Amino acid sequence: MRVPVEWLREYCAPDLPAAELATRLAMTGTEVDRVEHHGVRELDHFVVGHVLSAEQHPDADRLKVCVVDVGGGEQAQIVCGAPNVAAGQLVAVGRPGAVMPDGTKLGRAKLRGVASAGMILAEDELAIGPDHSETLVLSDDGLQPGDPLAAVLPISTDVLELEITPNRPDCLGVYGVAREAHAATGARLRAAPWEDDPGSLDRDDIGVEIAVEATDLCPRFTARAFHDVRIGPSPPWLKARLMAAGQRPINNVVDITNYVMLLSGQPMHAFDLDRIEGRRLVVRRAADGEQVVTLDEQTRIADADVCLIADAAGPTSIAGVMGGNRSEVQDDTTSVLMEAASWDAPNIHSTSLKLGLRSEASGRFEKGLAPEQALDGQALATKLMLELTGARLVPGTVDVGGAGADSYARSVIRLRDAQVVGLLGVAITRSQSALHLQRLGFETAERPDGLDVNVPSWRRNDVTREADLVEEVARLHGVNDQLPATLPRRRGAIGVLAPAQRLRRRAEDVLVGRGLREIVGWSFESPTRDDRLRLAADDPRRAHVVIENPMSEDAANMRSTLLGSLLDVARHNAARGQGVPAIFESGRVYLAGSATLPHEHHALGVLVPGDIFAAKGYLEALLRALRVTSSFAAASQPFLHPGRSAAVRIGSRPAQAVGWVGDVHPLVTREWDLEAIAAFEIDLDAVVAAARVVPEYEDLTSFPELREDIAIVVDETVPAAAVLDAVRAAGGRLLARAEVFDVYRGEQIATGRTSLAIALTFRARERTLTDEDVAPVRAKIVERLREQFGGELRG
Amino acid sequence: MTGRIAELRGEAEAAIAAAATSAELEELRVRYLGRKAELPNILRGIAALAPEQRGPTGKAANQARQALEALIGQRAEQLAGGELEEQLQRDVVDVTLPGAPPQPVGHLHLLTATRREIEDVFLGLGFRIAEGPEVETVYYNFDALNFDVTHPTRGRADTFYVNDDVVLRTHTSPMQLRAMEAEPPPLYIIVPGRVYRRDSDATHTPQFHQIEGLAVDEDVTLADLKGTLLAFARAIFGRDREVRLRPHFFPFTEPSIEVDVSCFMAHVPGERCRVCKDTGWIEILGAGMVDPNVFGYVAEYGYDPERIQGFAFGMGIERIAMLRHGVPDLRLLYDNDARFLEQFG
């Protein structure tokens, strides 16, 4: 909402510069995006001039050489290109030294050899109107040459660019902002410009019949008729205000509707009364598929939830959103029907969305306007129609659904003193509360425990409860300056990470401590990514959460694995000469299911240069740090090398599969322009849930361990994990650990065989073990390996 | 015999004093005290002497041996000290060479590092951390947060829809309701997490991260909110910071405020501050007292709006991180360029 300060000051004029007024408004709840300047900045050198003569330029057909009285007995020769300039006119003159709105500085120049001191100005050059074809001719209201132009025309104003929150449609009008300025500063608020209505309400035979069929969508419809209307341009002051407010002037009648809306917040619509077929308007729901041609000459297709205004020839407007072109005011219009109505806010909102059609009117109606505003708009419009178009008002007002002026119900809400203090934490007296509320237009009455507060019509939708009143009091009292900074008592509240949260941090820190860099990828991915990852048609990870309205088609799916994000980042860096960094991501993945909400879990993914063992080293460190027992079994994934990939399992009896690890498949690395990388991904939620959060003490120090190494030769097809399982099974209670620490294949053993060096650690809880204790266990292990795998002891 | 002993002793003492290295000294030890040396031999041969000689000879020999042993010990220490000194001098290295092997330094992402810092501040203030689904129902994301049916952010221009009833959450606020449903008051939580809005430019990405805060108790006030956020602002932006509360509107808080923190940049006269644009204040978050209508949706879980009240706030982690570290473009956070990543965390 653009509010020209010059306009605002007509109703409330705090003795503050615009920037300070903006701060006051911001600190009381009206957000100011910025303060702009509209028009010229320096008022000097802009004066009223009197054209004494206008002669043809000797060397240019389109230029005239004018002699202009610029006051103080001074005459200036100015070359002017406007066709309408003529002797006798009062014009706007920019003298040498004047700085134009666009920043250019006028000087003395020669135009086709003729000296010219300054410019005779057109309205667009002053940013107070759209027209450039003609010079601006001022009406002779006792103006004297040399009078400052700013005294005649609003050629310079600050403009407050406000961000009006959706709960405050009353501030979508200059007068509404004036109310806020009054409340925020205490400066006097002038009476509303619609207070004195030149119209009458006592009859409704204005020559047009209004029938409201869709009463649920149209709580109030008012209309007034005007004859002998002369369509023409609006006066400069009105055009200037529209321009400063960001609205392009069209003609006097249309400008009046816009001016009334910008001032009061009530959208208006002007029909050419003679173009209303049958002199009857019907407010009704559209038929499904019914077509309306709107002002912008687009054909819109409506349905039964769209409210139309129709005459005998069909729809003329989409109610509350946009007028139709068939009955719009044109240059030859002489009779006008002025409409001001109230519409059902949610319906306007959905119609506007459905038709993809937003207008200044719909933007206001969809937030809910008070029905009282309709007559405010009529009063204001009537005054301007009479003043500016020479119109004759047909006595009476059509008011369908209206409850008559000011007889709508007003709600009364009790504001308890204790509630103000209790909610805000600062003592505000009852009389202070009353003052703040009264300045905002609320009426208050004393009650034993507080105030009974009568809500003004324009705040009816927004202020419905005691908490809303507390907010009004708080924002005017000053939530900033008047409020102490205290801390909650927080009885019984303890700030502590949940075990899962602590362990998630630990997992990330383990990887960071080993030199990995964390990335944060996109949740969105392209639907083509599944194919690039070689997922089979029935892969469960294809059950994506799909966004109906993505930013772009290649961001329509929610990811079901972190691998794509990791590959994208690897490629980003590789393509920039950074090599492939060792990276990880800790984040959510999403899988659609049959429930309302999809399954989400927190995953942890790692991508590193190298092979499966590089990746697995990090994974094992991570799992050990979380005190999770794990096991691995060869298992393929579509995006992994089939012979170099494993399923990650945790726990035992039964082991739970929580992820995968392996070399990334060459076809996948090629797809991402990478080479030789390995990765893993685990369901971190599941891993963390299995972690030993509170480890129990084990006596590992009272008695020493006994370590023995054995080397066993088995077929190379036998997995080390199977060998270790057998070792552990045979090792019994005394065997504390068994770990493979070396692998050998080569000349010294048979082809197709592999030698595993295994460290055996023996320990007893209550005594120091001797070689005699261990020897039979060791023999049992060797025997088991021989039986089970044909394992031979080596060396 | 005692003469011979004295002679040996004198000879040995002179030799020990003259020994220049530990090796030389060891040679002398063997020569004078070793198994085949003369002095130990004399001691071993005591028994063969005449009885009247045994006493004086044994005594002299023992004294000589002990004296020589002591002397060798002393001399050994002297020599070792000197030799160690020499060794240390020979061991001198160029300490400016890098460690070997160089240890890699990993990094948390700036967003994670920032999130954890903020979490830690609120943990210290007594808040716990709650987490909720990113794909959320319209009920939790909008309806029960008191969003009017016409509120613009419900529109498909602003919010990602999975279907008519399910959206990608547009804020972490739905967790307010889920947390209240799960646990009666008093409740002090923050909710970090990823959120989504249909927006993309230098200061908006369609996904970003927020931290929600919620404190509900019998007597939590707007002043308590101010104190809590002041503590937060000082912990994150520096101890000299102030906060400024401006009234605002959010559907799920009443009163609602926006919170600015005083600018932490060094201001140079004549140069426009790139952070606060010379206003002195930087907007960092939205907040307010929980709207009674929101409590109305969870009243049956112990949240009767006539008996309890609370405050809520929500901030963008990206914004805080960018402000603190001077990151100019939000999209840098999601490029994950190694040269960016290694600067933080």
Chai-1 contact restraints between the chains, C-beta under 6 A:
chainA,res_idxA,chainB,res_idxB,connection_type,confidence,min_distance_angstrom,max_distance_angstrom,comment,restraint_id
A,A26,B,R246,contact,1.0,0.0,6.0,A-B,restraint_1
A,M27,B,R246,contact,1.0,0.0,6.0,A-B,restraint_2
A,G29,B,P247,contact,1.0,0.0,6.0,A-B,restraint_3
A,T165,B,F249,contact,1.0,0.0,6.0,A-B,restraint_4
A,N167,B,F249,contact,1.0,0.0,6.0,A-B,restraint_5
A,A345,B,T150,contact,1.0,0.0,6.0,A-B,restraint_6
A,P346,B,V149,contact,1.0,0.0,6.0,A-B,restraint_7
A,P346,B,T150,contact,1.0,0.0,6.0,A-B,restraint_8
A,H349,B,T150,contact,1.0,0.0,6.0,A-B,restraint_9
A,E366,B,T150,contact,1.0,0.0,6.0,A-B,restraint_10
A,L423,B,M289,contact,1.0,0.0,6.0,A-B,restraint_11
A,L424,B,L222,contact,1.0,0.0,6.0,A-B,restraint_12
A,G425,B,T221,contact,1.0,0.0,6.0,A-B,restraint_13
A,G425,B,L222,contact,1.0,0.0,6.0,A-B,restraint_14
A,G425,B,A223,contact,1.0,0.0,6.0,A-B,restraint_15
A,V426,B,A223,contact,1.0,0.0,6.0,A-B,restraint_16
A,A467,B,E254,contact,1.0,0.0,6.0,A-B,restraint_17
A,A467,B,P292,contact,1.0,0.0,6.0,A-B,restraint_18
A,E471,B,E254,contact,1.0,0.0,6.0,A-B,restraint_19
A,E471,B,P255,contact,1.0,0.0,6.0,A-B,restraint_20
A,A474,B,P255,contact,1.0,0.0,6.0,A-B,restraint_21
A,R475,B,P247,contact,1.0,0.0,6.0,A-B,restraint_22
A,V479,B,L245,contact,1.0,0.0,6.0,A-B,restraint_23
A,V479,B,P247,contact,1.0,0.0,6.0,A-B,restraint_24
A,V479,B,I257,contact,1.0,0.0,6.0,A-B,restraint_25
A,N480,B,R244,contact,1.0,0.0,6.0,A-B,restraint_26
A,N480,B,L245,contact,1.0,0.0,6.0,A-B,restraint_27
A,L483,B,A223,contact,1.0,0.0,6.0,A-B,restraint_28
A,L483,B,K226,contact,1.0,0.0,6.0,A-B,restraint_29
A,P484,B,A223,contact,1.0,0.0,6.0,A-B,restraint_30
A,A485,B,K226,contact,1.0,0.0,6.0,A-B,restraint_31
A,A485,B,G227,contact,1.0,0.0,6.0,A-B,restraint_32
A,A485,B,L230,contact,1.0,0.0,6.0,A-B,restraint_33
A,T486,B,A223,contact,1.0,0.0,6.0,A-B,restraint_34
A,T486,B,D224,contact,1.0,0.0,6.0,A-B,restraint_35
A,T486,B,G227,contact,1.0,0.0,6.0,A-B,restraint_36
A,L487,B,G227,contact,1.0,0.0,6.0,A-B,restraint_37
A,P488,B,A215,contact,1.0,0.0,6.0,A-B,restraint_38
A,P488,B,V220,contact,1.0,0.0,6.0,A-B,restraint_39
A,P488,B,D224,contact,1.0,0.0,6.0,A-B,restraint_40
A,R490,B,G126,contact,1.0,0.0,6.0,A-B,restraint_41
A,R490,B,Y188,contact,1.0,0.0,6.0,A-B,restraint_42
A,A493,B,G126,contact,1.0,0.0,6.0,A-B,restraint_43
A,A493,B,P186,contact,1.0,0.0,6.0,A-B,restraint_44
A,A493,B,Y188,contact,1.0,0.0,6.0,A-B,restraint_45
A,G495,B,L123,contact,1.0,0.0,6.0,A-B,restraint_46
A,G495,B,G126,contact,1.0,0.0,6.0,A-B,restraint_47
A,G495,B,F127,contact,1.0,0.0,6.0,A-B,restraint_48
A,Q501,B,I129,contact,1.0,0.0,6.0,A-B,restraint_49
A,V512,B,G106,contact,1.0,0.0,6.0,A-B,restraint_50
A,V512,B,L108,contact,1.0,0.0,6.0,A-B,restraint_51
A,G515,B,P104,contact,1.0,0.0,6.0,A-B,restraint_52
A,G515,B,G106,contact,1.0,0.0,6.0,A-B,restraint_53
A,L516,B,G106,contact,1.0,0.0,6.0,A-B,restraint_54
A,R517,B,G106,contact,1.0,0.0,6.0,A-B,restraint_55
A,R517,B,H107,contact,1.0,0.0,6.0,A-B,restraint_56
A,R517,B,L341,contact,1.0,0.0,6.0,A-B,restraint_57
A,E518,B,L108,contact,1.0,0.0,6.0,A-B,restraint_58
A,E518,B,H109,contact,1.0,0.0,6.0,A-B,restraint_59
A,E518,B,T112,contact,1.0,0.0,6.0,A-B,restraint_60
A,I519,B,N336,contact,1.0,0.0,6.0,A-B,restraint_61
A,V520,B,H109,contact,1.0,0.0,6.0,A-B,restraint_62
A,V520,B,L111,contact,1.0,0.0,6.0,A-B,restraint_63
A,S523,B,Q207,contact,1.0,0.0,6.0,A-B,restraint_64
A,V545,B,V135,contact,1.0,0.0,6.0,A-B,restraint_65
A,V545,B,V162,contact,1.0,0.0,6.0,A-B,restraint_66
A,I547,B,F160,contact,1.0,0.0,6.0,A-B,restraint_67
A,E548,B,Y161,contact,1.0,0.0,6.0,A-B,restraint_68
A,N549,B,R156,contact,1.0,0.0,6.0,A-B,restraint_69
A,N549,B,Y161,contact,1.0,0.0,6.0,A-B,restraint_70
A,M551,B,P206,contact,1.0,0.0,6.0,A-B,restraint_71
A,V569,B,N336,contact,1.0,0.0,6.0,A-B,restraint_72
A,N573,B,A338,contact,1.0,0.0,6.0,A-B,restraint_73
A,Q578,B,A338,contact,1.0,0.0,6.0,A-B,restraint_74
A,P581,B,A338,contact,1.0,0.0,6.0,A-B,restraint_75
A,L597,B,P133,contact,1.0,0.0,6.0,A-B,restraint_76
A,L597,B,V135,contact,1.0,0.0,6.0,A-B,restraint_77
A,P598,B,V135,contact,1.0,0.0,6.0,A-B,restraint_78
A,E600,B,P133,contact,1.0,0.0,6.0,A-B,restraint_79
